[in-house]
Amino acid sequence: MRNEICTAIKEKRVIRFTYDGYERIVQPYAYGIHKLTGNEVLRAYQIGGYSSSGTIPLWRLYDVSKINYINVTDELFERAAPGYRLNDSDMSQIFCQVNF
Protein backbone atom coordinates (compact mmCIF):
# COMPACT_ATOMS: atom_id res chain seq x y z
CA MET A 1 0.00 0.00 0.00
CA ARG A 2 2.95 2.34 0.61
CA ASN A 3 3.76 2.48 -3.11
CA GLU A 4 0.15 3.31 -4.02
CA ILE A 5 -0.08 6.08 -1.45
CA CYS A 6 3.33 7.55 -2.29
CA THR A 7 2.49 7.53 -6.01
CA ALA A 8 -0.76 9.38 -5.27
CA ILE A 9 1.15 11.90 -3.13
CA LYS A 10 3.85 12.41 -5.77
CA GLU A 11 1.25 12.87 -8.53
CA LYS A 12 -1.09 14.91 -6.27
CA ARG A 13 -4.03 12.57 -6.91
CA VAL A 14 -7.15 12.29 -4.78
CA ILE A 15 -7.65 8.86 -3.22
CA ARG A 16 -10.73 7.02 -1.99
CA PHE A 17 -10.66 4.30 0.63
CA THR A 18 -12.69 2.61 3.31
CA TYR A 19 -11.75 3.47 6.90
CA ASP A 20 -13.60 2.10 9.90
CA GLY A 21 -16.24 0.81 7.47
CA TYR A 22 -16.91 4.16 5.79
CA GLU A 23 -15.74 5.68 2.52
CA ARG A 24 -13.33 8.60 2.78
CA ILE A 25 -12.23 10.84 -0.08
CA VAL A 26 -8.97 12.66 0.60
CA GLN A 27 -6.09 14.63 -0.76
CA PRO A 28 -3.02 12.74 0.56
CA TYR A 29 -0.15 14.94 1.76
CA ALA A 30 2.29 12.91 3.87
CA TYR A 31 2.90 9.27 4.68
CA GLY A 32 5.19 8.08 7.44
CA ILE A 33 5.65 6.74 10.96
CA HIS A 34 3.71 8.28 13.86
CA LYS A 35 6.01 9.66 16.57
CA LEU A 36 4.12 8.19 19.52
CA THR A 37 2.56 4.95 18.27
CA GLY A 38 5.12 3.82 15.71
CA ASN A 39 2.25 3.06 13.31
CA GLU A 40 2.30 3.97 9.64
CA VAL A 41 0.03 6.98 9.15
CA LEU A 42 -1.35 9.12 6.34
CA ARG A 43 -1.85 12.86 6.78
CA ALA A 44 -4.65 13.85 4.44
CA TYR A 45 -7.18 16.59 3.83
CA GLN A 46 -10.59 14.92 3.75
CA ILE A 47 -12.80 16.44 1.06
CA GLY A 48 -15.65 13.92 0.92
CA GLY A 49 -17.17 10.75 2.25
CA TYR A 50 -18.11 10.00 5.84
CA SER A 51 -16.96 12.06 8.81
CA SER A 52 -17.88 11.13 12.37
CA SER A 53 -17.61 14.80 13.36
CA GLY A 54 -19.68 15.88 10.38
CA THR A 55 -16.99 18.38 9.45
CA ILE A 56 -15.61 18.29 5.90
CA PRO A 57 -13.20 19.49 4.63
CA LEU A 58 -10.81 18.81 7.49
CA TRP A 59 -7.25 17.63 8.15
CA ARG A 60 -7.07 14.05 9.43
CA LEU A 61 -4.39 11.57 10.43
CA TYR A 62 -5.26 8.02 9.34
CA ASP A 63 -3.77 4.80 10.72
CA VAL A 64 -2.77 3.02 7.50
CA SER A 65 -3.49 -0.42 8.99
CA LYS A 66 -7.19 0.56 9.05
CA ILE A 67 -7.31 1.62 5.38
CA ASN A 68 -9.02 -0.79 2.98
CA TYR A 69 -9.98 -0.79 -0.69
CA ILE A 70 -7.76 2.10 -1.70
CA ASN A 71 -8.42 3.67 -5.11
CA VAL A 72 -6.13 6.29 -6.61
CA THR A 73 -8.39 8.48 -8.75
CA ASP A 74 -7.65 10.58 -11.82
CA GLU A 75 -8.67 13.73 -9.93
CA LEU A 76 -5.73 16.04 -9.21
CA PHE A 77 -5.26 18.72 -6.55
CA GLU A 78 -3.03 21.52 -7.72
CA ARG A 79 -2.62 23.72 -4.66
CA ALA A 80 -2.06 23.03 -1.00
CA ALA A 81 -5.06 22.83 1.29
CA PRO A 82 -5.25 25.56 3.96
CA GLY A 83 -2.79 24.94 6.78
CA TYR A 84 -0.52 22.46 4.99
CA ARG A 85 3.01 22.28 6.39
CA LEU A 86 5.96 20.27 5.14
CA ASN A 87 7.65 17.82 7.51
CA ASP A 88 4.62 16.81 9.57
CA SER A 89 5.53 17.19 13.24
CA ASP A 90 3.42 14.11 14.21
CA MET A 91 5.75 11.87 12.19
CA SER A 92 9.18 10.64 13.26
CA GLN A 93 9.92 9.42 9.72
CA ILE A 94 8.34 10.55 6.46
CA PHE A 95 8.35 8.20 3.46
CA CYS A 96 6.83 10.71 1.06
CA GLN A 97 5.13 14.11 1.15
CA VAL A 98 3.65 16.72 -1.18
CA ASN A 99 5.95 19.59 -2.06
CA PHE A 100 4.32 22.84 -3.17
N, C-alpha and C positions, 0 to 999 in steps of 0.2 A: 504494500500500500504506500510505502514511503516514496517510491518512484512516481506513482500516479499523482500523489499530492504535490511533490516537488515539481513535476512537469507542469501541473496546473498553476502553481505559484510562479514559476519562471515565465510561463506564457500569459499570465494574468487572466486565467479562465475561471469562470464561476463553476462551482461544483455543487452537486446535490448528493445527499446521503441520508441514511436513516440513523437516528441517534435516539437511544431510549425509546425506540418504537415509533418515532415520528420523523417525517421528512423535514430536512433543513436545507435551505438554499443559501450558500455563502460565497463571499469573496475570500479566498484563502490568502493569508499574508505571511505567516511564519510557521515553521514546523520544527520542533525540537524536543528537548528533554526538560520537563518541569523541574525547577530548582528544589522544591520540597518533597515531591512524591517520587521523582525519578521516572515517572511515566512519560511516554511519548505523547505530546500534545500539539494541537493545531490552534493557532490564533487566527480567528476569522471574523469577518464582519457579516453578520447574518442579515440577509435582505429579503428572505421569504421563508415560507414553511411555518412549522409550529414553533411557538415560544411559550414556555410555561409562565413567563411573566407578562405575556401579551404585548411586549415591547419589541417592535421591529421598525427600523434597523437598529442593531445594537452589536457592540463588540462582545465576543464570547471566546472562551478557552475550552476546547473540546478534548477529552481524553480519547486518543486515537483507538484504544482497544474497544471502545464502545461504538465506533463508526462501522456501519454496514452498508452494503450496496452502493458504493461510491460511483458516481457518474460525473466525469469531466465533460462539461458542456462546451458548445461552440461560442457561448456568450463571453465577451471580453469586458474587463473593467480597465479603464484607461487612466484613471486618476485615483489617488489615494483617498480612502474614506476618511472622514473627519477624525482627527486624533491619532492617526497612524504614526508610530515611531519605530524606527529601525532598532534592531538589537533588543528584542523584547526582554524586559527585566525579570519576567517570571520564568525565563528559560536559562538553564545553566549551559546548555549547548544548543546551537541552532544549526539544523541541517540545511535549511534553505529559507529564504525570505524575499519578499518583494522589495525591489529597489526603485524608488521614484526619484 
